[in-house]
Amino acid sequence: MANNETVLTVENLGVKFDENEVLKGMNFFVQKGDVLAIVGPNGAGKSVLFQALLGLLPYSGEIKWMKGAKISYVPQKLHIDKELPLSVEEFMRLKSKNKDEIIKALNSVGITDEYHIEKHFLKKRLGWLSGGQLQRVLIAWAIVDDPDVLLFDEPTAGIDVGGEETIYNLIKKLRDQRDMTVLLISHDLNIVYKYANNVLCVNKKMLCYGAPNDVLDPSALVNLYGGEAGFYKHEHHQHE
C-alpha cells in the first residue's frame, strides 16, 4: 500500500431486496494504493456490494469514502450491437472532450500508434472491437478523468485466457503509475494471490478479510466455496 490514508470505510453494511437479505454485516476498510479483491461464489452478492458502494441502491449501515474521492467503475464486459452507430471517439467524448487526454488514456491501456489511433481506431464502432480491445477502451474511459479509485467487476469476463493476464498486468501498471486504489471482483484465486494485497470473502456476509496468504486458508475456502475448495488451495505461496 502507498500510505495509511483510508479511502473507504464500510461499517455494518446490509442490502435487502424486499425481505430478501442479499448482504449483511459487512465491515472493512480500504487504504490508498490498496488492491482489494472481492471473491465468492456466484450469487454471493459481490456485484451488489459494488452497486451499494457506488450509491446505486439502498443499503443499511455506513459507507464512508475519503472526502473528494473520484471513483470510476468498469462493468463486466458489455455486449454491444455491431450496428450501434457509436465510435470509440464518440464514446470517449462522453467523458472527456479533450482529444489529447483521450489518446493519452488509450495509450496507457496499450492502444498505441500501431493501432493508427487518429486515422483508424477512434473511428471504429464499439461493436466492431474484439473483446480485449473493448475492455481496454472501457478501462481507458474509466481513467480518462484521473480517478482516485477504480472498481472492476470481473475485468476479464468474456476475454480469452491469453488476454486475462494482460488485463490484470494492465490494471497493476495503472495502479502503480497513477497511484490509484483498486477494488476488483475476481473468480480466479491465483489472480488474487498475485495482484491483491487484501482480499474480502463474501457469501451474503463477510467470511474473511485480510492479506490473501493470511486469510485464504483451507477452512476459509471450504466456508466460501463448499466442496469446490480443494480446487483452489494451491500455488499461492509461489507468487510474490
N, C-alpha and C positions, 0 to 999 in steps of 0.2 A: 504494500500500500504506500501511497505517496506521502501521506502525513496523517495526523489524527483528527482532521476536520470531519465531523459527522455530516454526511449528505442527506441521509434518510433515517428516520426513526419510526418504527411501527410498533404500536402497543395494543395488545388485545384485539387485533383486527378480526372482524367477523363479517361474513356476507351471507344473506339469505335470499332465496328466490321463493316468494310466497312463504310457506312454512318449511321449505327445504333448506337445511343448513349446508351451504356449499363450502364455507371456510369458517374456522373458529379458532380463537386463542393464538393468533399469530403474533409473535414478539421477536423482532430482530432489528439490527441497525446496519447501515452501510456507510463506510468511511470513504473519503475522497481517494480515488485511484483504485478502489477495490474492483475485482471482478467476482461478482456473486452469481453462482449457478443455482438455478432452481430446478430440482429434479423430483420425479414422482411418476406413478403410472398414469395411463390415460384416464381422464375424468377426475383427476385428483384436485383440480381447482387452480392449476398453475396459471392458465390464461386469465381466469377470473381474478387472481391476485394482481396481475398486471393491469387489468381494467380498473380495479379499485385504486391502485397506485396512481393511475392517470386521471382519477376522478370521473370515470365514465359510468360508474354505477354506485348505488347507495351502499354504505357499509356502516358497521358499528366499530367502536374503538377509535384509535387515533393514528393518522398518517402525517408525519411532520417532515417536510422537505426543507433543506437548507434555504435560507432566505435568498430569493433571487435566482434559484436554481433553474436553469434552462434544460428542459427534458425533451428528448426526442425518442421516437418509437419506430421500430422496424417490425412489421407484422410477419406472420408466416407467409410463404410465397403466395403472391396474388395470382389469380387466374384471369388473365386479361385477354379479351376477344381480339383476335388478329385484325379485325376490321375496325377496332376502336381508333377513331381519327385523332390520336394524341401522340405527338412525337416526344422523344426524350427531352428535347429542349423545352417544349411547352410544359411538360410535366415538371421539370426542374424549376421553371419560372413561376410555378405556383408558390414556391418557397423563396426564391431569390430572383430579382430582376437583373442582377449583375452577372454578365456573361463570363467575366474573368473568374468570379467566385464559383460559378457553375463548373467551369473547366478545371479549376483547381480541385474541387471536390471529386470530380470524375477521375482526375489524375491520381488522387490519393487512394482511390479504391481499385487502381490498376487499369483504368480505362485511359490509355496513354496515346501518343501520336500514332502508334501502329494501327489504331482504330480509325485514323483520319477523322478526329473528333468534329471539327468545324464543318468539313465538307460532307461528311457521311454520317457519323454516329449520332450527332444531335438531331439529324433529320429523320432518323429511323423511327418507325412506330414502335411503341412499347410492346405491342403484341407480336412483333417480329423478332424480339430479342430471345436468345437462349435463356434457359433457367438461371445459369450462372451470371449472365450479363444483366438480367433483370434484377437479381438480388443485389448486384453491385450498384445498380442505379438506385435501388431503394435505399441502400446504405448511404450513397452519395447525397440523396435527397435529405436524409436524416441529419447529415453532418454539415450541410452547406451553410447553416447559420451558427456553427460552432457551439453545439450544446455542451453542457457540463455532464449530463447523464444520458446514456443510451440504453434503451430497453430493447432486447432482441427476443422475439417469440419464435423459438426453433429456427434459427437463421439459415439452416441448411435443408429445411424441408423441401422435398422435390428436386434437390440437386444431386447429381450422381456422386458416388463415393469419392472419386478423384477430386471433385470440386469442394467437398466438405472441408478438408484440411486447409485448402486455400482460403476459404471464407473465414475460418477460425484464425488462421495466421493473420489475415487482414484485420480482423477485429482486434487482435493483440497489438498489431502495429499501430492502429488508430489510437488505441488506449495509451500506448507508450508515447506516441508523437504529440498527441493533443491533450494528454493528461486528463482523459475522461474517465468517468466511473461507468462501469458496465454491469447491467443485470441481464442475464440470459437464461432462457429456458432450454434445456437440452435433455435428450433421452440417452445420450452416449456418455457413460461414466468415465471412459478413457479420456474423452474431451474435457470433462470436469476436472479430473486429476491434473491434466496437462496445462489448462489455461486459467482455472479459477483459484483464487486464494481462499474463498469461503464458499460453502455450499449450504443451501436451505432445502431440507427434505420435506415434501408436502404430500399428504394424502388426506384431504379435508381439514387437517390440522397440521401443525408443525411437529414433525417426528425427530428431526435433528437439525442442528445449526452449528457451523464452525468450520475449521480447516478440513478439507476432504480427507487427508490422511488420519486425522484425529477422530472424526465422527462417522465415516463410512466404513464401519466395521461389519463383520458378518451379521450380527444380530440386528443392526440398524437396517441392513439391506433386506433381511427377512421381514422386518416390520413394514418396510416400504413396498417391496415387490412380492412378498409371499414366496411361493415355491420357485419363482424365477430367479431368486437371489444368487444361486450358485453360478449363474452365467456371468455375474458382474464382479465377483470378489477376487480379481486377479490383476496383475500388471501395474497397479497404481504406484508401487514402490519404485518402478522403473523410471517414472517421469520426474523431472526436476521442476 
